[in-house]
Amino acid sequence: MSDINLVQAVDLSALLHKTEDEKAKQLPKPMGYKILCAIPEQEEKFEGSELVKSSETIRYDELLTTVLFVVDLGSDCYKDATKFPTGPWCKKGDFILVRPNAGTRLIIHGREFRIINDDSVEAVVEDPRGIKRAS
């Protein structure tokens, strides 16, 4: 079982208390065929009182994560009917699977995001908590 906390994974509440002008400046608007995604946060894992996953290990897992949360889509996402004949592969609010290290990494107020191409989406998952990257 993965250590992703779904509530924390999509909790963007730190940005909710800002004015509309402040929020607009915080999260980038993906352009063209790009998708803005949040990295689901993981929790430290304990067995009894012993730490099983250190913060360094958790950071490494987040860096190479294959699970992302779709925050926003650019205006040209999935518009190419030749490339996407069945329509969009994902929508805002979906958990998606991508390859490790996919996209452009950026950190906003300590929270990591990625901007990926629309064709980088490998799958959509309803509940990502049981998914781990194979080593």
Disulfide bonds with the S-S distance in Angstrom:
none
